[in-house]
Amino acid sequence: MKIGVLSLQGDFDAHAKRLAQLGADPVEVRYGEQLDRVQGLVLPGGESTTNLILLEEEGLWCPLHSFAAEKPILGTCAGAILLAREVENPSQPSLAAIDMRIERNAYGRQSDSSIRVVEPEPMFARRASGDALEAVFIRAPIIRSVGPSVDVLLRDAGNPILVEQGRHLAATFHAELTDDTRLHELFLGKVKSGHR
């Protein structure tokens, strides 16, 4: 199973290694035509404004919109921002693939980064065995609200940190920086099962 990892910036290599560890065939995506060869896509963290500039420069914006309409995407941190319907602080364009309002850098600066232990919501616990998991927050966004068709799978201090809508998943933390493989397993399961 070929899974693309958007490889313009951010720690895309950590995602690729995690996917390979789980038996997938990661493909570093830098051009629009590469999206035709993958069954799912990971949008890694990084700096979301820089991401937008690079997406425009590489002609990836329209191909990503088309991909999101048909195939599963996992977005982490800045990748989650790209998936949101509405972005704040400041406002910026997005793929609008998940009905959520997200605020950039809401946890503070790089020095305010943290690792937190979070308890899974029942829906996550039913689909991914195990107890609490570590979540790495680095200049993380906060999901301020979600629409009625969005499921919240994890929360921290009452805020959604992992959400799902249809074929897509968005996490405000960096799952690729811990030893816990459950988020990537959940995503690969969606790809294998035809997106649900």
C-alpha positions in Angstrom: 0.0 0.0 0.0 1.6 3.3 -1.1 1.0 6.2 1.2 2.2 9.7 0.3 3.9 12.0 2.7 4.0 15.7 1.7 7.7 16.4 1.8 8.1 20.1 1.3 9.1 20.9 4.9 8.6 19.6 8.5 9.5 16.2 9.8 8.2 14.2 6.9 11.0 11.6 7.3 9.6 10.6 10.8 6.2 9.9 9.2 7.7 7.9 6.4 9.7 5.8 8.8 6.6 5.1 10.9 4.6 4.1 7.9 7.3 1.8 6.7 7.5 0.3 10.2 3.8 -0.6 9.9 4.2 -2.2 6.5 3.2 0.6 4.2 5.3 1.9 1.3 5.9 5.6 1.9 6.3 7.9 -1.0 7.8 11.4 -0.5 5.4 13.7 -2.4 6.8 16.9 -3.9 4.8 17.2 -7.2 1.1 16.9 -8.0 1.5 14.0 -10.4 2.8 11.8 -7.5 -0.6 12.0 -5.8 -2.0 9.7 -8.6 0.3 6.9 -7.3 -0.7 6.9 -3.6 -3.8 5.6 -1.8 -3.6 8.0 1.2 -1.6 11.1 2.2 0.1 12.4 5.3 0.4 16.2 5.8 3.1 16.6 8.4 3.8 19.5 10.8 6.0 22.5 9.9 5.2 26.1 9.5 1.8 26.6 7.9 2.4 29.9 6.2 5.6 28.5 4.6 3.6 25.4 3.6 1.1 27.5 1.7 3.9 29.3 -0.2 5.6 26.0 -1.1 2.3 24.5 -2.2 1.7 27.4 -4.6 5.3 27.3 -5.9 5.2 23.6 -6.6 1.7 23.7 -8.1 0.3 21.3 -5.5 -2.7 23.4 -4.3 -5.2 22.2 -6.9 -4.0 18.6 -6.9 -4.4 18.5 -3.1 -7.9 19.7 -3.3 -8.8 17.0 -5.8 -7.0 14.4 -3.7 -8.9 15.4 -0.5 -12.2 15.0 -2.3 -11.4 11.3 -3.1 -8.8 9.8 -0.8 -7.9 9.8 2.9 -5.6 12.4 4.5 -3.9 12.5 7.9 -2.8 15.9 8.9 -0.7 16.5 12.0 -0.1 20.0 13.5 0.4 22.3 10.5 -1.2 19.5 8.4 -4.3 19.7 10.6 -4.4 23.5 9.9 -4.4 22.8 6.2 -7.4 20.4 6.6 -9.5 22.9 8.6 -12.5 24.6 7.2 -11.6 27.9 9.0 -8.2 29.1 10.2 -7.6 31.9 12.7 -4.6 33.8 14.0 -4.3 34.8 11.3 -6.8 33.7 8.7 -5.3 31.7 5.8 -6.5 29.5 2.9 -7.0 25.8 3.6 -8.3 22.6 2.0 -11.6 22.9 4.0 -11.7 19.1 4.2 -12.7 18.9 7.9 -15.5 21.0 9.3 -13.5 22.6 12.2 -12.3 26.0 13.2 -8.6 26.0 14.3 -6.4 28.6 15.8 -2.7 28.6 14.8 0.1 28.6 17.5 -2.5 28.6 20.2 -0.4 26.7 22.8 2.3 29.4 22.6 5.9 29.6 21.4 8.4 26.8 20.7 9.5 27.1 24.4 6.0 26.3 25.5 6.1 22.9 23.7 5.2 19.9 25.8 4.5 16.2 26.0 1.2 15.3 27.6 -0.4 12.0 28.5 -4.0 11.9 27.2 -6.8 9.5 27.7 -8.6 8.2 24.6 -12.3 9.0 24.0 -14.5 5.9 23.8 -14.6 6.0 20.0 -10.8 5.9 19.8 -10.5 3.3 22.5 -12.8 0.9 20.6 -10.8 1.2 17.4 -7.2 1.4 18.8 -6.4 -0.9 21.7 -4.3 0.4 24.6 -4.4 2.9 27.3 -3.4 6.6 27.5 -1.0 7.9 24.9 1.7 10.5 24.7 1.0 13.6 22.6 3.8 15.9 21.6 2.7 19.6 21.2 5.1 21.9 19.3 3.7 25.4 18.6 0.5 23.5 18.3 -2.8 24.8 17.1 -6.1 24.4 19.1 -9.3 23.2 17.5 -11.8 25.7 18.7 -15.0 24.1 17.3 -16.1 21.2 15.2 -19.2 20.7 13.0 -21.8 18.0 13.7 -20.3 15.5 11.3 -16.9 15.6 13.0 -16.0 12.9 15.6 -13.6 13.8 18.4 -11.3 10.9 19.2 -8.9 12.5 21.7 -9.1 15.6 23.9 -6.6 17.5 26.1 -8.0 19.9 28.7 -11.3 19.7 27.0 -10.0 20.7 23.6 -10.2 18.3 20.7 -6.7 17.2 19.6 -7.6 14.3 17.3 -10.7 14.5 15.0 -12.2 12.5 12.2 -14.5 13.4 9.4 -15.3 10.7 6.8 -12.0 9.7 5.2 -9.9 12.3 7.0 -8.0 12.5 10.3 -6.5 15.6 11.9 -4.2 15.7 15.0 -2.9 18.9 16.6 0.0 16.9 18.1 3.0 15.1 16.6 2.3 11.3 16.8 5.3 10.5 14.7 7.7 11.7 17.6 6.6 9.0 20.1 6.8 5.2 20.0 3.0 4.9 19.9 1.9 3.7 16.5 -1.9 3.8 17.0 -2.7 7.0 15.1 -0.8 5.8 12.0 -2.4 2.4 12.4 -5.9 4.0 12.5 -5.1 6.0 9.4 -3.8 2.9 7.5 -6.9 1.1 8.6 -9.1 3.8 7.0 -7.1 3.5 3.8 -7.3 -0.3 3.6 -11.1 -0.4 4.4 -12.1 2.1 1.8 -11.9 5.2 4.0 -14.2 4.4 6.9 
